[in-house]
Amino acid sequence: MSGNIRLLSDTLAAAKAEGRAALIAYLPAGFPTVDGGIAAIKAAFDGGADIVEVGLPHSDPVLDGPVIQTADDIALRGGVKIADVMRTVREAHSATGKPVLVMTYWNPIDRYGVERFTAELAEAGGAGCILPDLPVQEAGLWREHAEKHGLATVFVVAPSSKDARLAEITRVGTGFVYAASLMGVTGTRESVGAQAQDLVERTRATTDTPVCVGLGVSDARQAAEVARFADGVIVGSAFVKRMLDAPDDAAGVEAVRALAGDLAKGVRGQS
């Protein structure tokens, strides 16, 4: 294990040693601006996030609900480029020393060039990539270059995933497994539900890799609920919504910091 994938693994292990789940925040690059997005990520870390996923804005985000789609639209209208995503990763990691991943659909990487993307992400200090729409059986080229540059490859599993499929995914994924708590797109939910716990248990039966749950977690109570059975709690739409609802960019950054603080208490059972 090399590079920042080790930092990612060590961070998840340290949270487990503390008897808690890790808090993983998601924020899109370039939203509301490139500088504003970097400030928001630093605020999420300041508030208590252990790991941050930087979203690469995409024009056809099939997994993302309306809140993240709105933020992506703002970023794309602002002209965000992959170079800005790399800068976001670099500045967020260098300022905090904490693990930063990129969450992206496959098409932008394919167009950019896999070798170029992985080399630049590693150089920026990135810990790896979450690839929600890349089928495992088509991931050979990505995995080759990710391993070469010491990057984690995080695949997404869903409640509909059969046990054999889970084993196929966890055999080749690295860093952690992203367990989507429910069928559908990202967004806040009233309840994360029993489906997520069942999925975590079925996934753990196939691997020792940490299993982190995303989709639907929006407050400390839900974070505490998921933290009881998952290795990590992933929160995205709730952070983005706080920024969208804020009267200005500075207030949005402070709202991110405050929510991260509440969620950090939740994963520690202090909510």
CORVEN-V102489 format. One record per residue. N is the residue number from 1. RES is the residue in three letters. OMEGA is omega in degrees with one decimal (NA if undefined). Layout:
n = {N;N}
res = {RES;RES}
omega = {OMEGA;OMEGA}
This chain:
n = {1;2;3;4;5;6;7;8;9;10;11;12;13;14;15;16;17;18;19;20;21;22;23;24;25;26;27;28;29;30;31;32;33;34;35;36;37;38;39;40;41;42;43;44;45;46;47;48;49;50;51;52;53;54;55;56;57;58;59;60;61;62;63;64;65;66;67;68;69;70;71;72;73;74;75;76;77;78;79;80;81;82;83;84;85;86;87;88;89;90;91;92;93;94;95;96;97;98;99;100;101;102;103;104;105;106;107;108;109;110;111;112;113;114;115;116;117;118;119;120;121;122;123;124;125;126;127;128;129;130;131;132;133;134;135;136;137;138;139;140;141;142;143;144;145;146;147;148;149;150;151;152;153;154;155;156;157;158;159;160;161;162;163;164;165;166;167;168;169;170;171;172;173;174;175;176;177;178;179;180;181;182;183;184;185;186;187;188;189;190;191;192;193;194;195;196;197;198;199;200;201;202;203;204;205;206;207;208;209;210;211;212;213;214;215;216;217;218;219;220;221;222;223;224;225;226;227;228;229;230;231;232;233;234;235;236;237;238;239;240;241;242;243;244;245;246;247;248;249;250;251;252;253;254;255;256;257;258;259;260;261;262;263;264;265;266;267;268;269;270;271}
res = {MET;SER;GLY;ASN;ILE;ARG;LEU;LEU;SER;ASP;THR;LEU;ALA;ALA;ALA;LYS;ALA;GLU;GLY;ARG;ALA;ALA;LEU;ILE;ALA;TYR;LEU;PRO;ALA;GLY;PHE;PRO;THR;VAL;ASP;GLY;GLY;ILE;ALA;ALA;ILE;LYS;ALA;ALA;PHE;ASP;GLY;GLY;ALA;ASP;ILE;VAL;GLU;VAL;GLY;LEU;PRO;HIS;SER;ASP;PRO;VAL;LEU;ASP;GLY;PRO;VAL;ILE;GLN;THR;ALA;ASP;ASP;ILE;ALA;LEU;ARG;GLY;GLY;VAL;LYS;ILE;ALA;ASP;VAL;MET;ARG;THR;VAL;ARG;GLU;ALA;HIS;SER;ALA;THR;GLY;LYS;PRO;VAL;LEU;VAL;MET;THR;TYR;TRP;ASN;PRO;ILE;ASP;ARG;TYR;GLY;VAL;GLU;ARG;PHE;THR;ALA;GLU;LEU;ALA;GLU;ALA;GLY;GLY;ALA;GLY;CYS;ILE;LEU;PRO;ASP;LEU;PRO;VAL;GLN;GLU;ALA;GLY;LEU;TRP;ARG;GLU;HIS;ALA;GLU;LYS;HIS;GLY;LEU;ALA;THR;VAL;PHE;VAL;VAL;ALA;PRO;SER;SER;LYS;ASP;ALA;ARG;LEU;ALA;GLU;ILE;THR;ARG;VAL;GLY;THR;GLY;PHE;VAL;TYR;ALA;ALA;SER;LEU;MET;GLY;VAL;THR;GLY;THR;ARG;GLU;SER;VAL;GLY;ALA;GLN;ALA;GLN;ASP;LEU;VAL;GLU;ARG;THR;ARG;ALA;THR;THR;ASP;THR;PRO;VAL;CYS;VAL;GLY;LEU;GLY;VAL;SER;ASP;ALA;ARG;GLN;ALA;ALA;GLU;VAL;ALA;ARG;PHE;ALA;ASP;GLY;VAL;ILE;VAL;GLY;SER;ALA;PHE;VAL;LYS;ARG;MET;LEU;ASP;ALA;PRO;ASP;ASP;ALA;ALA;GLY;VAL;GLU;ALA;VAL;ARG;ALA;LEU;ALA;GLY;ASP;LEU;ALA;LYS;GLY;VAL;ARG;GLY;GLN;SER}
omega = {-176.5;173.9;-175.1;171.0;176.4;177.6;178.3;-179.6;179.5;-180.0;177.9;179.5;179.9;177.0;179.0;179.2;176.7;179.6;-178.3;172.7;173.6;174.4;-178.5;-179.9;175.1;173.7;-179.2;172.3;175.3;-179.4;-1.5;172.1;177.8;179.6;179.5;177.8;177.8;178.5;-179.7;179.2;177.1;179.3;177.3;176.4;179.4;-177.2;177.6;175.8;177.5;-174.3;174.3;169.9;176.1;179.0;173.4;-174.9;-175.3;-175.8;-179.6;-174.2;-170.0;-178.6;-171.4;177.3;-172.3;-178.5;-179.6;175.6;178.6;178.8;177.9;179.1;178.9;-179.9;-178.6;176.6;177.5;175.4;-178.1;180.0;178.5;176.4;178.2;176.3;178.7;178.1;178.3;178.1;-176.8;-175.3;179.9;-179.2;-176.5;-178.7;-172.2;-175.1;-176.1;-175.0;179.0;176.2;170.8;171.5;-175.2;169.8;-171.5;-171.9;178.6;178.1;-179.1;179.7;-176.1;-175.9;-173.9;-178.7;179.8;-177.1;-177.2;179.0;-178.5;179.3;177.9;-179.5;179.4;-179.4;179.9;-179.0;-179.3;-175.8;168.4;-171.8;-171.4;-175.6;178.7;178.4;-178.7;-175.5;178.4;-171.6;-174.7;-178.7;178.1;-175.8;178.5;-178.0;177.4;178.9;178.7;-176.1;176.5;-178.5;174.8;172.9;-176.3;176.9;-178.4;172.4;-174.9;178.6;179.8;-177.7;176.6;-175.8;179.3;178.3;177.3;-179.3;178.7;-178.7;-175.3;178.9;-174.7;178.7;179.1;-180.0;171.7;174.8;177.9;179.0;176.8;-169.3;-176.8;175.7;179.5;-174.9;179.0;179.7;179.3;-179.5;175.7;-179.5;177.8;167.9;-177.9;179.2;-176.7;-179.1;177.9;-180.0;178.5;-179.1;-180.0;179.3;-179.8;178.4;-176.7;-170.9;170.2;179.0;179.0;179.1;-176.5;-172.5;176.0;-177.1;171.7;-178.7;-175.6;-178.3;-174.9;-179.7;179.0;177.5;178.7;179.3;-178.0;-177.7;179.8;-177.3;-178.1;177.1;179.3;178.7;-175.5;-179.1;-179.4;-173.6;-178.9;176.6;-177.7;-179.8;177.2;180.0;178.9;-177.0;-176.1;-178.9;177.6;-174.4;-178.4;178.4;177.4;178.6;179.2;178.0;175.8;179.5;-178.0;179.5;177.6;177.6;177.8;-179.3;178.0;174.7;-180.0;-177.8;176.7;-179.9;-177.3;-176.0;NA}
